[in-house]
Amino acid sequence: MRKRGLIGAEVEIRVPFFDVDSINVVWHGHYVKYLEQARCELLDMLGYNYDAMRASGYAWPVIDLHLRYAQPAQFGQRLTVRAELVEWEHRLKINYLILDAESGRRLTRATSEQVAVCMRTREMQLASPAELRDAVQRRLQSMEAPV
């Protein structure tokens, strides 16, 4: 069973012509680009995007990526791409769903893992830097605050 994330973001994408192959479906490698767009939206929501990561002295390389294709996306199709943060204490683990925007039918699911690497020493960190942990806590607290 997949873990549900406490913090999530989503983007909508219309499949462009240049992402499809000769049989009019999205070439498998382009799905990673769609995941990245949702991940960037999630990181922006946290206030710890790639610019903030770099400014804090950490790179966050992807160390693991899994995709499961259920149905192909096609040219012109509207997609909803969801990213949910499921782990952040020792690594950045994000679960994704790519859905048909109109029907809600699942097309693809994926998971990515990233680890913090100190840019000065090039050493992998065994725990996520305080900047990420603090950003997640701020976001969780803002979600609990009454509107």
Secondary structure, DSSP 8 states (H G I E B T S, - for coil): -----SEEEEEEEE--GGGB-TTSBB-TTHHHHHHHHHHHHHHHHHT--HHHHHHTTEE--EEEEEEEESS--BTT-EEEEEEEEEE-SSSEEEEEEEEETTT--EEEEEEEEE--EETTT--B-SS--HHHHHHHHHHHHHHHS--
